[in-house]
Structure formats: C-alpha cells, structure tokens
Amino acid sequence: MAEYKHKWKIYHISDDIQAEYPDLIKLVLNTESMDDEERQYWFDIMPSMNDNQIDRLFNILETERRKLEELEEKYQKEIKILNEKHLIEWQDSQMKESKKKIKEQESKDKDEDPEEVLKMLNEL
C-alpha cells in the first residue's frame, strides 16, 4: 500500500492497483462527482472488484469526463460569442458618444466669435 498525494489530500492505493490501472486512478482523482472519502472508498474496494466492474467504473468516469469537457467547450464558445456581441455594442455606444461630443463641440465653435478665437490664439 502506497500513499498517493493529490491536491493536498493523501490517498492510500495498493501498489497493484497503481500499476494496473493508472488511467482509472487519474479519473477517480479528477472526477467532480466524488468527494475525498468516496475516492478513498473506490481505491479501497478496487482490489476486490472483477474486470467487468473495473471496466464499468472506468467507462462511467470517462463518460463523465468527456461530457464535462464537451459542456465546457460549448459554454466557452457561447461566452466568446456573447463577449464579441457586447464588445460590438460597446464600440457602437462609444462611437455614438464620440459623434455626439463632436457635434456639441462643432455647435460651440459656430457660436464663438471669430475675433475671440483669434485673440485667444494670439495670447498663446
């Protein structure tokens, strides 16, 4: 029996299980559907499980991992699309605000006396 450290937790896993099922160990350690006690439970009973049971556990955890990965990818794509949409909306809003400020400044410039503008320039 050897100690196996993963994310600040120490698990006790038999040497035979470590040698024979390294991929299954990774799946058990990284699954989100188990807590630390459940992980240790599975490591404890693996030596008494038959090949069909081991295969079934592996398939369940591998399917879970794959489905979660697909969901993560899907949501990342959706988040990217939303971010791009909001960026375009924000840029549009900024453009409108800039145009408004330019028009306001142009309106102020039209109202100013050209003599005053020349006077200000001469003072610089």
C-alpha positions in Angstrom: 0.0 0.0 0.0 1.4 3.4 -1.0 0.4 6.9 -0.3 -0.7 9.0 -3.3 -0.9 12.7 -2.9 -3.4 14.7 -5.0 -4.5 18.3 -4.3 -3.4 18.4 -0.6 -5.1 15.1 0.1 -3.3 11.8 0.7 -4.9 8.6 -0.7 -3.9 5.0 0.1 -3.7 3.0 -3.0 -2.4 -0.5 -3.4 0.7 -0.9 -5.5 -1.0 -3.5 -7.7 -3.9 -1.0 -8.5 -1.4 1.8 -9.2 0.5 -0.5 -11.6 -2.5 -2.0 -13.3 -5.0 1.0 -13.5 -3.1 4.3 -13.7 -5.7 5.8 -16.0 -8.6 4.8 -13.8 -6.8 6.3 -10.8 -6.5 9.6 -12.7 -10.2 9.5 -13.5 -11.1 8.9 -9.9 -8.8 11.6 -8.6 -10.2 14.2 -11.0 -13.9 13.4 -11.0 -16.1 16.1 -9.7 -18.8 13.7 -8.7 -16.9 12.3 -5.7 -15.6 13.7 -2.5 -12.3 12.7 -0.9 -13.9 9.9 1.2 -15.7 8.4 -1.9 -12.4 8.4 -3.8 -10.7 6.5 -1.0 -13.6 4.1 -0.8 -13.2 3.2 -4.5 -9.4 2.8 -4.1 -10.1 0.5 -1.2 -12.5 -1.8 -3.0 -10.7 -1.9 -6.4 -8.6 -4.9 -5.4 -11.8 -6.9 -4.8 -13.6 -5.8 -8.0 -13.7 -8.0 -11.0 -12.7 -6.9 -14.5 -16.3 -6.1 -15.6 -16.8 -3.9 -12.5 -13.5 -2.1 -13.1 -14.4 -1.6 -16.8 -17.8 -0.2 -15.8 -16.3 2.2 -13.3 -13.8 3.3 -15.9 -16.5 3.8 -18.6 -18.7 5.8 -16.2 -15.9 8.1 -15.2 -14.6 8.5 -18.7 -18.1 9.3 -20.0 -18.5 11.9 -17.2 -15.1 13.5 -18.0 -15.9 13.6 -21.7 -19.4 15.1 -21.2 -18.0 17.8 -18.9 -15.3 18.6 -21.4 -17.9 19.0 -24.1 -20.0 21.2 -21.9 -17.1 23.3 -21.0 -16.2 23.7 -24.7 -19.8 24.6 -25.6 -20.0 27.2 -22.8 -16.7 28.7 -23.7 -17.9 29.2 -27.3 -21.1 30.7 -26.1 -19.2 33.0 -23.7 -16.9 34.1 -26.6 -19.9 34.9 -28.8 -21.6 36.9 -26.0 -18.4 38.8 -25.3 -18.0 39.6 -29.0 -21.6 40.8 -29.2 -21.2 43.0 -26.2 -17.9 44.4 -27.5 -19.6 45.4 -30.7 -22.4 47.0 -28.7 -20.0 48.8 -26.5 -18.0 50.1 -29.5 -21.2 51.3 -31.1 -22.1 53.1 -28.0 -18.7 54.7 -27.8 -18.9 55.8 -31.4 -22.3 57.4 -30.9 -21.0 59.2 -27.8 -18.0 60.5 -29.7 -20.1 61.7 -32.6 -22.4 63.5 -30.1 -19.4 65.2 -28.4 -18.0 66.3 -31.8 -21.4 67.8 -32.8 -21.6 69.6 -29.5 -18.1 71.0 -30.0 -18.9 72.0 -33.6 -22.0 73.8 -32.4 -20.0 75.6 -29.7 -17.4 76.5 -32.3 -20.1 78.0 -34.6 -21.4 80.2 -31.8 -18.0 81.6 -30.9 -16.9 84.9 -32.3 -14.0 84.6 -34.8 -12.4 87.7 -33.3 -12.4 86.0 -29.9 -10.8 82.9 -31.4 -8.0 85.0 -33.0 -7.5 86.8 -29.7 -7.1 83.5 -27.8 -4.6 82.3 -30.4 -2.6 85.4 -30.2 -2.4 85.1 -26.5 -0.8 81.7 -26.8 
